[in-house]
Amino acid sequence: MFSKGGKSYHNLQSTRKIRMSRIADPEKKKALCARLARIEGQLRGLQKLIDTDADCEKIAQQMAASRKALDKTFFSMVGCMIEQGDQSAEHVADMLTKFA
Protein backbone atom coordinates (compact mmCIF):
# COMPACT_ATOMS: atom_id res chain seq x y z
CA MET A 1 0.00 0.00 0.00
CA PHE A 2 1.22 3.50 -0.70
CA SER A 3 -0.16 6.99 -0.15
CA LYS A 4 -0.45 9.84 -2.58
CA GLY A 5 -2.18 13.11 -1.89
CA GLY A 6 -3.71 11.82 1.33
CA LYS A 7 -5.27 8.78 -0.40
CA SER A 8 -4.13 5.18 0.13
CA TYR A 9 -3.62 2.83 -2.79
CA HIS A 10 -2.88 -0.87 -2.94
CA ASN A 11 -0.04 -2.04 -5.13
CA LEU A 12 -1.57 -5.10 -6.83
CA GLN A 13 1.78 -6.63 -7.67
CA SER A 14 2.97 -6.57 -4.07
CA THR A 15 -0.22 -8.24 -2.81
CA ARG A 16 -0.23 -10.97 -5.48
CA LYS A 17 1.70 -14.04 -4.34
CA ILE A 18 3.94 -15.58 -6.99
CA ARG A 19 5.66 -18.82 -6.18
CA MET A 20 9.37 -18.85 -6.78
CA SER A 21 10.38 -21.15 -9.57
CA ARG A 22 13.53 -23.24 -9.53
CA ILE A 23 15.01 -25.62 -12.06
CA ALA A 24 14.12 -29.01 -10.63
CA ASP A 25 15.77 -31.34 -13.15
CA PRO A 26 19.43 -31.95 -12.19
CA GLU A 27 20.42 -32.60 -15.83
CA LYS A 28 18.93 -29.28 -16.94
CA LYS A 29 20.72 -27.49 -14.10
CA LYS A 30 23.97 -29.10 -15.18
CA ALA A 31 23.40 -28.10 -18.82
CA LEU A 32 22.62 -24.48 -17.85
CA CYS A 33 25.74 -24.28 -15.68
CA ALA A 34 27.85 -25.76 -18.49
CA ARG A 35 26.54 -23.10 -20.88
CA LEU A 36 27.36 -20.39 -18.37
CA ALA A 37 30.87 -21.78 -17.92
CA ARG A 38 31.42 -21.57 -21.70
CA ILE A 39 30.12 -18.00 -21.69
CA GLU A 40 32.47 -17.20 -18.82
CA GLY A 41 35.34 -18.44 -20.99
CA GLN A 42 34.14 -16.26 -23.86
CA LEU A 43 34.10 -13.23 -21.57
CA ARG A 44 37.62 -13.94 -20.35
CA GLY A 45 38.69 -14.15 -23.98
CA LEU A 46 37.07 -10.78 -24.58
CA GLN A 47 39.05 -9.28 -21.72
CA LYS A 48 42.25 -10.60 -23.28
CA LEU A 49 41.29 -9.11 -26.66
CA ILE A 50 40.79 -5.72 -25.04
CA ASP A 51 44.00 -5.99 -23.01
CA THR A 52 46.00 -6.85 -26.12
CA ASP A 53 44.55 -3.95 -28.13
CA ALA A 54 42.72 -6.19 -30.61
CA ASP A 55 40.69 -4.69 -33.43
CA CYS A 56 37.37 -3.25 -32.22
CA GLU A 57 35.40 -5.14 -34.88
CA LYS A 58 36.81 -8.44 -33.62
CA ILE A 59 35.92 -7.45 -30.06
CA ALA A 60 32.41 -6.46 -31.13
CA GLN A 61 31.97 -9.80 -32.91
CA GLN A 62 32.96 -11.69 -29.79
CA MET A 63 30.70 -9.51 -27.63
CA ALA A 64 27.77 -10.27 -29.92
CA ALA A 65 28.53 -14.01 -29.74
CA SER A 66 28.69 -13.88 -25.94
CA ARG A 67 25.45 -11.92 -25.74
CA LYS A 68 23.71 -14.38 -28.06
CA ALA A 69 24.97 -17.33 -25.98
CA LEU A 70 23.67 -15.69 -22.80
CA ASP A 71 20.29 -15.02 -24.44
CA LYS A 72 20.09 -18.65 -25.56
CA THR A 73 20.80 -19.76 -22.00
CA PHE A 74 18.08 -17.46 -20.68
CA PHE A 75 15.51 -18.86 -23.11
CA SER A 76 16.58 -22.39 -22.24
CA MET A 77 15.90 -21.61 -18.58
CA VAL A 78 12.48 -20.17 -19.47
CA GLY A 79 11.77 -23.35 -21.42
CA CYS A 80 12.55 -25.36 -18.30
CA MET A 81 10.10 -23.24 -16.32
CA ILE A 82 7.39 -23.87 -18.91
CA GLU A 83 8.07 -27.62 -18.96
CA GLN A 84 7.86 -27.79 -15.16
CA GLY A 85 4.46 -26.12 -15.27
CA ASP A 86 4.80 -24.46 -11.87
CA GLN A 87 4.29 -20.92 -13.18
CA SER A 88 1.29 -19.47 -14.94
CA ALA A 89 1.56 -18.50 -18.58
CA GLU A 90 0.94 -14.90 -17.48
CA HIS A 91 3.93 -14.97 -15.13
CA VAL A 92 6.21 -16.43 -17.80
CA ALA A 93 5.00 -13.80 -20.30
CA ASP A 94 5.62 -11.04 -17.74
CA MET A 95 9.11 -12.35 -17.13
CA LEU A 96 9.83 -12.46 -20.87
CA THR A 97 8.57 -8.90 -21.25
CA LYS A 98 10.69 -7.73 -18.35
CA PHE A 99 13.96 -9.54 -19.11
CA ALA A 100 14.03 -10.60 -22.76
N, C-alpha and C positions, 0 to 999 in steps of 0.2 A: 504494500500500500504506500502511496506517496501523496503529498499534499501540494496543491497549487492554487494560489489565490483564495486560501481559506477552505477549499473543498478537498475532500479525500477521494482518491481514486485507487482502484485495485489494479495491479499489474497482472494481467492474465497469465503471462508466461511464468511469473514467479510462483503462482498458485497452482499451476498445472504440474503434476508429478510425472517426470519422465524417467523410466528405469534406465540405469546405466547399462550400456551394452559392452560386452567383452568378447574377444575371439575365443570360442570354446574349443575348437578343434586344434589339438597340439600340432598336427602337420601343417595346418594353415598358418599358425603362429610361427613355426619354424621357417616356412617359405617367406613370410613377410619380413622376418628378421634377416634372412639371407639376402633378400632384395635390398634392404636398408644397408647391409654391410657392403654390398657392391656399390651402392650410391655413395657411401662413405669413402670408398676407395676412389671413386670418380672425383669427389670433392677434394680429396688430398692431391690428386693429380692436377686439378685446377689450380690449387695453391702453388704447386711447383711451377706450372706454366707461368703464373703471374710473377713468381720470384725470379724466374730465369728470363724475364722480359720477352716472353713469346709473343707472337703476332696476335693482335686483338681479335682478329677474325677467328683464329684457331681457338682462342679462349671462349669467345662467344658461342662457337659451335659446341664446345664441351659443356658450357653452361646450359645450353638448350637441351643437350642429351641428358644431363643430370636432372634438369627440371622435368623432362618428359618421363624419366624413370621414376621420379618421386610421384608424379601424377598417376602413373600406372599403378604404383604401390597403393596409393590412396584409393583408387577405384577398386582395386582388388580387395582392400579391407571393407569397403562399402558392400561389395558383392558378398563377402562373408556375413556381414550383418543381415543382408536380405535373405541369404540361405538359412540362417539361424532362425529367422522369423520372430525374434523377440522385440522388434521395434515396428511401430506402425509405418505404413507407407508415407504418411504425412511427415513423420519425424525424419525418415531417410531423405525425403524430398527437401525438407528444411535444411538438413545438414549439407546436402549437395548445393543448395542455393547459397548457403553461408560460406562453405569452404572450397567449392570447386571452381 
